[in-house]
Each structure stands twice: as structure tokens, then as C-alpha cells.
Amino acid sequence: MRSAPERANLKRMETPPRTTDFGFQSVDWQEKAQRVRSVFESVAGKYDVMNDLMSLGAHRLWKKFTLALTGLKPGQRALDVAGGTGDLAIGMARQVGRTGQVVLSDINPAMLEIGRDRSIDAGCAGTVRWALANAECLPFADDSFHCVTIGFGLRNVTDKPAALASMRRVLRPGGQLLVLEFSKPVAPGLKPLYDGYSFKVLPLLGKLVANDSASYQYLAESIRMHPDQETLLGMMRDAGFGQARYHNLSGGIVAVHRGYKV
């Protein structure tokens, strides 16, 4: 008869390791978060400059559109998950005013530090709080926020259903989730142009501006591995979001998915 440690070792040998995608690579489930953290530590200092260059400034319009959907009123509370350098958080802080509150959260300390500095510089220090947090297990009470946003962060999350469930949990009943993310081009003839730009121009820009082509190669690959519009819509419905729908922007290069806690 085998001992308990022997049985545990045998079980581990019989159970195949759980894997997930890191761009086009398949990595251990537990490894992805650290790899993503390393990517954003590398690019944090040039993140905003690269966003402007990569999108030719269009990311500002995508975020403006997202902010127009929040429905936030003065005095309400909002959460920006994977908020990075704080564009959405700062925008929501202006919507809720001094009597409201916005929490800017991110799993990466380097990105969160930049987001904190930018929100202070924008005059939002009295409204914005900062939290180091994993989207899959948010450290906030149930029913805490009127609106939760996640901009260009969901594709980097290892367990997307867990993140959607966590964001739904912290929403108040009737509260809205907004997911701004790269998606699948739907405009005729756009995909080959977009692929050429993504896999040739983006890594070159990363090398020239951020001295890091590998991180921007990962960016291009991670976009292709992210669920398309209809798949993500189904995931939101499975997570319990009502009235779930999406808006394609820039021919489907980006989409905003939205749903309510019911």
C-alpha cells in the first residue's frame, strides 16, 4: 500500500498540468500572471507614449466613448480594474465629483504608481484611491460600486470567467460593467492590413521607443488569442450579466462590452 506522499505524487503525475496562453505560447496556468507583470514593468515608463503612437491617438476616443456609457452621477462610486496609468479612473473621477469616489486598481505596482501620480497631477487626489489588486479576486466588499470598468486589461487575465465573476460581485445591483478591449476586425478588408501593422510595425515601434520589441510582439499575439465579440458576450452572460451587448469601434479593432448586475 502506498504512503500518503506517494499517492499525492502519483496523482500529480496522472493529472496533466493546466496551461493557458501567453500570446501564442502555451504556459503553465500559474506562470502567466508573472509573465504579464514582467511585460508591464518593462513598458510602464513608455506606456502612454506608446499608446498614442500605436493607435495614432485613437485610444483617447475609445476611452471617451467608454466614459460616455458609465451613467455615473455625482456622489457615486466606481472601480477601474487593471487601470494602469489611470485614463478611465481620472475620467470617472470627474463624473462622480468630490462627493464621489473612484478606486484605481492594478496588479502591477509600476503601472499603479504612474496611475497614482497622473491622478494627483489631474487634481483628483481627493476622489481617487489606489489599490494593488488582482482582477480575479478583487479585495472589495460585495455590492460596492455603481460602475466597474476594465480597459485593455481583460485579455491579460489568466482566468477570465473568475475576473468577470469578481467584477460582478463588487457591483451594486443594477450596476454596470464596461469592458474596453481589442477585438476582431469586422470591416471588409481590414483584417490583413491590421495584421500587417500589428506584427511588423508594433514590435518595431516597441524597439525604437521603449527598447522592448518582445513586449509589443506579445501585445499583438495576445489580441489574437482574446475571445472575439460574440464569445466574450457569451462569457458575460454566463457570468450573470443582464442586458449584455457590445459596441464595435474602429471597424471592430476595439469593442466595448457592457452588462448589468441583475
C-alpha positions as CSV (number, residue, x, y, z in Angstrom):
1,M,0.0,0.0,0.0
2,R,1.4,3.4,-1.0
3,S,2.0,6.1,1.6
4,A,0.1,9.4,1.5
5,P,3.1,11.3,-0.1
6,E,3.5,8.6,-2.7
7,R,-0.3,8.8,-3.5
8,A,0.0,12.6,-3.8
9,N,2.9,12.4,-6.1
10,L,1.2,9.7,-8.3
11,K,-1.9,12.0,-8.5
12,R,0.2,14.9,-9.7
13,M,1.9,12.7,-12.3
14,E,-1.5,11.5,-13.6
15,T,-3.0,15.0,-13.7
16,P,-1.8,16.9,-16.7
17,P,-0.6,20.4,-15.9
18,R,-3.1,23.2,-16.5
19,T,-1.9,25.6,-19.2
20,T,-3.1,28.8,-20.7
21,D,-2.0,31.2,-23.5
22,F,0.7,33.8,-23.2
23,G,0.5,35.3,-26.6
24,F,1.0,32.4,-29.0
25,Q,2.9,30.4,-26.3
26,S,1.3,27.8,-24.1
27,V,2.5,28.3,-20.5
28,D,1.7,26.9,-17.1
29,W,-1.5,28.4,-15.6
30,Q,0.4,29.7,-12.6
31,E,3.1,31.3,-14.8
32,K,1.0,33.7,-16.9
33,A,0.4,36.4,-14.2
34,Q,4.1,36.8,-13.5
35,R,4.9,37.0,-17.2
36,V,2.3,39.6,-17.8
37,R,3.6,41.5,-14.8
38,S,7.1,41.5,-16.3
39,V,5.8,42.8,-19.6
40,F,4.1,45.8,-17.9
41,E,7.1,46.5,-15.6
42,S,9.2,46.8,-18.8
43,V,6.9,49.1,-20.7
44,A,5.4,51.2,-17.8
45,G,7.6,54.3,-18.4
46,K,6.7,54.5,-22.1
47,Y,3.1,53.1,-21.8
48,D,1.3,56.4,-22.5
49,V,3.6,57.5,-25.3
50,M,3.3,54.1,-27.0
51,N,-0.5,54.1,-26.7
52,D,-0.6,57.4,-28.6
53,L,1.9,56.2,-31.3
54,M,0.3,52.7,-31.7
55,S,-3.3,54.0,-32.1
56,L,-2.4,57.3,-33.6
57,G,-4.3,58.8,-30.7
58,A,-7.5,56.8,-31.2
59,H,-7.2,55.2,-27.8
60,R,-8.3,58.6,-26.4
61,L,-11.5,58.4,-28.4
62,W,-12.2,54.8,-27.4
63,K,-11.9,55.8,-23.8
64,K,-14.0,58.9,-24.2
65,F,-16.7,56.7,-25.7
66,T,-16.5,54.2,-22.8
67,L,-16.7,57.1,-20.3
68,A,-19.9,58.3,-22.1
69,L,-21.5,55.0,-21.2
70,T,-20.9,54.9,-17.5
71,G,-24.0,56.7,-16.4
72,L,-22.2,57.9,-13.3
73,K,-23.6,60.7,-11.2
74,P,-22.0,62.9,-8.6
75,G,-21.5,61.1,-5.3
76,Q,-21.4,57.6,-6.7
77,R,-18.6,55.0,-6.5
78,A,-16.7,53.4,-9.4
79,L,-13.8,51.0,-9.8
80,D,-11.3,50.8,-12.7
81,V,-9.8,47.3,-12.8
82,A,-6.3,46.9,-14.4
83,G,-6.5,50.7,-14.6
84,G,-2.8,51.2,-15.5
85,T,-1.9,54.8,-15.9
86,G,-5.4,56.0,-15.0
87,D,-7.2,57.4,-18.0
88,L,-10.5,55.9,-17.2
89,A,-10.2,56.4,-13.5
90,I,-9.5,60.1,-14.0
91,G,-12.4,60.4,-16.4
92,M,-14.8,58.8,-13.9
93,A,-13.4,60.9,-11.0
94,R,-14.6,64.0,-12.9
95,Q,-18.0,62.4,-13.4
96,V,-18.6,61.5,-9.7
97,G,-17.1,64.7,-8.4
98,R,-15.6,65.5,-5.0
99,T,-18.5,63.8,-3.2
100,G,-17.9,60.5,-5.1
101,Q,-15.1,58.0,-5.1
102,V,-13.1,56.1,-7.7
103,V,-10.7,53.2,-7.0
104,L,-7.9,52.7,-9.5
105,S,-6.7,49.1,-9.2
106,D,-3.9,47.2,-10.9
107,I,-1.9,44.1,-10.3
108,N,1.3,45.8,-11.4
109,P,3.0,48.2,-8.9
110,A,4.9,50.1,-11.6
111,M,1.8,50.8,-13.6
112,L,-0.2,51.7,-10.4
113,E,2.5,54.2,-9.3
114,I,2.2,56.0,-12.7
115,G,-1.6,56.0,-12.4
116,R,-1.4,57.4,-8.9
117,D,0.9,60.2,-10.0
118,R,-1.2,61.1,-13.0
119,S,-4.4,61.2,-11.0
120,I,-2.8,63.5,-8.5
121,D,-1.5,65.8,-11.2
122,A,-5.0,65.9,-12.7
123,G,-6.3,67.2,-9.4
124,C,-8.2,64.0,-8.5
125,A,-6.3,63.1,-5.3
126,G,-9.4,63.7,-3.2
127,T,-11.5,61.4,-5.3
128,V,-9.3,58.6,-6.5
129,R,-7.9,55.9,-4.3
130,W,-5.4,53.3,-5.4
131,A,-5.3,49.6,-4.7
132,L,-2.9,46.8,-5.7
133,A,-5.4,44.1,-6.8
134,N,-5.8,41.0,-8.9
135,A,-8.9,41.2,-11.2
136,E,-9.7,37.5,-10.4
137,C,-10.1,38.1,-6.7
138,L,-10.9,41.8,-6.1
139,P,-10.4,42.8,-2.4
140,F,-13.6,44.8,-2.1
141,A,-16.9,44.1,-0.4
142,D,-19.9,42.9,-2.3
143,D,-22.2,45.5,-3.8
144,S,-19.6,48.3,-3.5
145,F,-19.6,50.1,-6.9
146,H,-22.1,51.7,-9.2
147,C,-19.8,51.1,-12.2
148,V,-16.8,48.9,-12.9
149,T,-14.5,49.4,-15.9
150,I,-11.6,47.4,-17.3
151,G,-9.8,48.9,-20.2
152,F,-7.3,46.8,-22.3
153,G,-6.8,44.5,-19.3
154,L,-9.1,41.5,-19.6
155,R,-7.0,39.8,-22.3
156,N,-4.1,39.7,-19.9
157,V,-6.1,38.0,-17.1
158,T,-5.4,34.2,-16.7
159,D,-8.9,33.2,-15.5
160,K,-11.3,35.5,-17.4
161,P,-14.5,33.9,-16.0
162,A,-13.2,34.4,-12.5
163,A,-12.4,38.0,-13.2
164,L,-15.9,38.6,-14.7
165,A,-17.5,36.9,-11.6
166,S,-15.3,39.0,-9.3
167,M,-16.3,42.3,-11.0
168,R,-19.9,41.3,-10.9
169,R,-19.7,40.6,-7.2
170,V,-18.4,44.0,-6.3
171,L,-21.0,45.8,-8.4
172,R,-24.2,47.1,-6.7
173,P,-27.5,45.6,-8.0
174,G,-28.2,47.5,-11.2
175,G,-24.5,48.5,-11.6
176,Q,-22.8,48.3,-14.9
177,L,-19.6,46.6,-16.1
178,L,-17.8,48.1,-19.1
179,V,-15.1,46.1,-20.8
180,L,-13.0,48.1,-23.3
181,E,-10.7,45.7,-25.2
182,F,-9.1,44.9,-28.5
183,S,-11.3,42.6,-30.5
184,K,-11.7,41.1,-34.0
185,P,-11.9,43.4,-37.1
186,V,-15.3,43.2,-38.9
187,A,-14.9,45.9,-41.6
188,P,-14.3,44.4,-45.0
189,G,-10.6,44.2,-46.0
190,L,-9.4,45.5,-42.6
191,K,-8.0,42.3,-41.1
192,P,-5.0,41.8,-43.4
193,L,-4.0,45.5,-43.0
194,Y,-4.4,45.2,-39.3
195,D,-2.4,42.0,-39.1
196,G,0.5,43.5,-41.1
197,Y,0.5,46.6,-38.8
198,S,0.3,44.5,-35.6
199,F,3.1,42.1,-36.4
200,K,5.5,44.3,-38.3
201,V,5.0,47.9,-37.1
202,L,4.2,47.4,-33.4
203,P,7.3,45.4,-32.5
204,L,9.4,47.9,-34.4
205,L,7.8,50.8,-32.5
206,G,8.4,49.0,-29.3
207,K,12.1,48.5,-30.1
208,L,12.6,52.1,-31.2
209,V,10.6,53.9,-28.5
210,A,10.5,51.5,-25.5
211,N,13.6,49.5,-26.3
212,D,11.4,46.4,-26.0
213,S,10.1,44.7,-29.1
214,A,9.2,41.4,-27.3
215,S,6.5,43.1,-25.2
216,Y,4.8,44.5,-28.2
217,Q,5.1,41.2,-30.0
218,Y,3.2,39.8,-27.0
219,L,0.6,42.6,-27.4
220,A,-0.1,41.7,-31.0
221,E,-0.3,38.0,-30.1
222,S,-2.5,38.5,-27.0
223,I,-5.0,40.4,-29.0
224,R,-5.4,37.4,-31.4
225,M,-5.9,35.0,-28.5
226,H,-8.5,37.1,-26.8
227,P,-12.2,36.0,-27.3
228,D,-14.0,37.6,-30.2
229,Q,-17.0,39.9,-29.7
230,E,-19.7,37.1,-29.6
231,T,-17.6,34.8,-27.4
232,L,-16.9,37.5,-24.8
233,L,-20.6,38.4,-24.9
234,G,-21.5,34.8,-24.1
235,M,-19.0,34.8,-21.2
236,M,-20.5,37.9,-19.7
237,R,-24.0,36.4,-19.9
238,D,-22.7,33.2,-18.4
239,A,-21.2,35.3,-15.5
240,G,-24.7,36.6,-14.8
241,F,-24.7,40.0,-16.5
242,G,-28.1,41.1,-17.8
243,Q,-28.7,43.3,-20.9
244,A,-25.3,42.4,-22.1
245,R,-24.3,43.8,-25.5
246,Y,-21.3,45.4,-27.3
247,H,-20.3,48.3,-29.5
248,N,-17.7,47.9,-32.2
249,L,-15.3,50.8,-32.6
250,S,-12.8,51.4,-35.5
251,G,-14.3,48.6,-37.5
252,G,-14.1,46.1,-34.7
253,I,-10.4,46.6,-33.8
254,V,-11.8,47.6,-30.4
255,A,-15.1,46.7,-28.8
256,V,-16.9,47.9,-25.7
257,H,-18.9,45.2,-23.9
258,R,-21.4,46.2,-21.3
259,G,-23.7,44.4,-18.9
260,Y,-25.6,45.0,-15.7
261,K,-25.7,43.2,-12.4
262,V,-29.2,41.8,-12.0
